């Protein structure tokens, strides 16, 4: 069997995850690992003492999962992505770029769970739809994607979205892609 330089490929993170999901989440037949990754992010906010509450809503009719924490919210602002040589909003970078995040040093998180630098990106890549609303300092950033490809990044007034009781937080809503799983329901 021939194996030459012509057989080598360079894939985007989304292409790689969709082609070889088992490298990231095992041979999952259902999206439980995706749910766990997003829930682990909310748990990290709780473990850091930044969130006192996590809400989980599961709609089994539409296979939609909503996880909300009232932690610090994603940092907001542009950050340079060396792989694309573009400046991206932080939430977009974290949802589309491998090995990005704030869990690589002990300065932000003393304890953390999940696939550091991969969890949100993998969940985004394996979801039919993926949306994040993250708010802090009175500003809301909304990120939306389909099958890992960014649809929009929008800035809004956070007070129109959240109650005044929660000055910061993150809500992730996703629907697993049926092309990627035998069953799109997270088992109870």
C-alpha positions as CSV (number, residue, x, y, z in Angstrom):
1,X,0.0,0.0,0.0
2,X,1.4,3.4,-1.0
3,X,1.8,6.1,1.5
4,X,3.3,9.4,0.1
5,X,3.1,13.1,0.7
6,X,0.1,13.1,-1.6
7,X,-1.8,11.2,1.1
8,X,-1.3,13.8,3.8
9,X,-4.2,16.2,4.6
10,X,-4.6,19.4,6.6
11,X,-8.1,19.7,8.1
12,X,-9.8,22.5,9.9
13,X,-10.6,21.8,13.5
14,X,-14.3,21.3,12.6
15,X,-13.5,19.0,9.7
16,X,-11.2,16.9,11.9
17,X,-13.7,16.6,14.8
18,X,-16.6,15.6,12.4
19,X,-14.4,13.1,10.6
20,X,-12.8,11.6,13.7
21,X,-15.1,12.3,16.6
22,X,-14.0,9.2,18.5
23,X,-10.6,10.8,19.0
24,X,-12.3,13.4,21.1
25,X,-15.4,11.8,22.7
26,X,-14.8,8.1,22.2
27,X,-17.2,5.9,20.2
28,X,-20.2,7.8,21.5
29,X,-23.5,6.6,20.0
30,X,-25.3,9.5,21.8
31,X,-24.3,13.1,22.7
32,X,-23.8,12.5,26.4
33,X,-20.1,13.6,26.1
34,X,-21.2,16.9,24.5
35,X,-23.6,17.6,27.3
36,X,-21.0,16.6,29.9
37,X,-18.4,19.1,28.3
38,X,-20.8,22.0,28.6
39,X,-22.0,21.0,32.0
40,X,-18.4,20.6,33.1
41,X,-17.7,24.2,32.1
42,X,-20.6,25.4,34.3
43,X,-19.3,23.2,37.1
44,X,-15.9,24.9,36.8
45,X,-17.6,28.2,37.4
46,X,-19.2,26.7,40.6
47,X,-15.9,25.2,41.8
48,X,-14.2,28.5,41.4
49,X,-16.8,30.1,43.6
50,X,-18.0,32.3,40.8
51,X,-21.4,30.7,40.3
52,X,-24.0,29.7,42.8
53,X,-26.5,28.1,40.4
54,X,-26.6,26.1,37.3
55,X,-29.8,25.6,35.3
56,X,-30.3,22.6,32.9
57,X,-33.2,22.3,30.5
58,X,-33.6,19.3,28.2
59,X,-36.2,19.2,25.5
60,X,-36.3,15.6,24.3
61,X,-38.9,16.4,21.6
62,X,-36.4,18.6,19.8
63,X,-33.1,17.1,21.3
64,X,-32.1,20.6,22.5
65,X,-30.0,21.0,25.6
66,X,-29.7,24.3,27.5
67,X,-27.1,24.8,30.3
68,X,-26.9,28.1,32.1
69,X,-24.4,29.2,34.7
70,X,-24.3,32.5,36.6
71,X,-20.5,32.6,36.8
72,X,-18.1,35.2,35.3
73,X,-19.3,34.9,31.7
74,X,-16.8,34.6,28.8
75,X,-14.2,37.3,28.6
76,X,-15.3,39.8,25.9
77,X,-13.2,41.4,23.3
78,X,-11.1,40.5,20.3
79,X,-8.2,38.1,20.4
80,X,-5.8,37.2,17.6
81,X,-6.1,33.7,16.2
82,X,-2.7,32.8,14.8
83,X,-4.2,29.8,12.8
84,X,-6.4,32.1,10.7
85,X,-4.4,35.3,11.2
86,X,-7.7,37.1,12.1
87,X,-8.9,38.9,15.2
88,X,-12.0,37.1,16.6
89,X,-14.4,37.8,19.4
90,X,-13.2,35.6,22.3
91,X,-16.4,33.5,22.4
92,X,-16.0,32.7,18.7
93,X,-12.3,31.8,19.1
94,X,-13.1,29.5,22.0
95,X,-15.9,27.7,20.0
96,X,-13.9,27.3,16.8
97,X,-10.3,27.0,17.6
98,X,-8.5,24.0,19.1
99,X,-6.5,24.4,22.3
100,X,-7.8,27.8,23.2
101,X,-9.1,28.8,26.6
102,X,-8.4,30.0,30.1
103,X,-7.8,26.7,31.8
104,X,-4.2,26.3,31.0
105,X,-2.8,28.1,34.0
106,X,-3.8,28.1,37.6
107,X,-4.4,31.9,37.6
108,X,-8.0,31.6,36.4
109,X,-9.1,28.1,37.5
110,X,-7.6,26.2,40.5
111,X,-9.7,23.2,39.6
112,X,-11.2,22.4,36.2
113,X,-12.8,19.5,34.3
114,X,-13.4,18.6,30.7
115,X,-11.3,18.6,27.6
116,X,-9.3,21.8,28.2
117,X,-9.2,23.9,25.1
118,X,-11.4,21.4,23.2
119,X,-14.8,21.0,24.9
120,X,-16.8,23.9,23.4
121,X,-15.1,23.5,20.0
122,X,-15.9,19.8,19.9
123,X,-19.5,20.4,21.1
124,X,-20.0,23.1,18.5
125,X,-18.5,20.9,15.7
126,X,-20.8,18.0,16.5
127,X,-24.0,20.0,16.9
128,X,-26.6,20.8,14.3
129,X,-27.1,24.2,16.0
130,X,-25.0,25.7,18.8
131,X,-25.7,29.0,20.5
132,X,-24.0,30.9,23.3
133,X,-25.2,34.0,25.2
134,X,-22.6,35.2,27.6
135,X,-22.9,38.4,29.6
136,X,-20.8,40.4,31.9
137,X,-20.2,44.1,32.7
138,X,-23.6,45.0,31.2
139,X,-22.7,43.6,27.8
140,X,-24.1,40.5,26.1
141,X,-22.4,38.7,23.3
142,X,-24.3,36.1,21.3
143,X,-22.6,33.5,19.2
144,X,-24.4,31.1,16.9
145,X,-23.2,28.3,14.6
146,X,-24.4,25.3,12.6
147,X,-22.2,22.2,12.3
148,X,-19.3,24.1,13.8
149,X,-19.5,27.0,11.2
150,X,-20.1,30.4,12.7
151,X,-23.4,32.1,11.6
152,X,-23.2,35.3,13.7
153,X,-21.5,37.1,16.6
154,X,-23.6,39.9,17.9
155,X,-23.4,42.4,20.8
156,X,-26.4,43.4,22.8
157,X,-27.4,45.2,26.0
158,X,-27.3,42.4,28.6
159,X,-30.1,43.8,30.7
160,X,-32.6,42.9,27.9
161,X,-31.6,39.2,28.3
162,X,-31.0,38.5,32.0
163,X,-32.5,39.4,35.3
164,X,-30.8,42.0,37.4
165,X,-30.1,39.2,40.0
166,X,-27.4,37.7,37.8
167,X,-24.9,40.3,36.6
168,X,-22.8,37.7,34.6
169,X,-23.1,34.2,33.2
170,X,-23.3,32.0,30.2
171,X,-26.1,30.1,28.5
172,X,-25.2,27.4,26.0
173,X,-27.9,25.9,23.8
174,X,-27.2,23.0,21.4
175,X,-28.9,20.4,19.3
176,X,-26.6,17.4,18.5
177,X,-26.2,16.7,14.8
178,X,-28.1,13.5,13.9
179,X,-25.5,12.8,11.2
180,X,-22.9,12.3,14.0
181,X,-24.9,10.1,16.5
182,X,-27.1,7.0,16.3
183,X,-29.4,8.6,18.9
184,X,-29.5,12.3,19.7
185,X,-30.9,11.9,23.2
186,X,-28.7,12.1,26.2
187,X,-29.7,9.1,28.3
188,X,-31.1,9.8,31.8
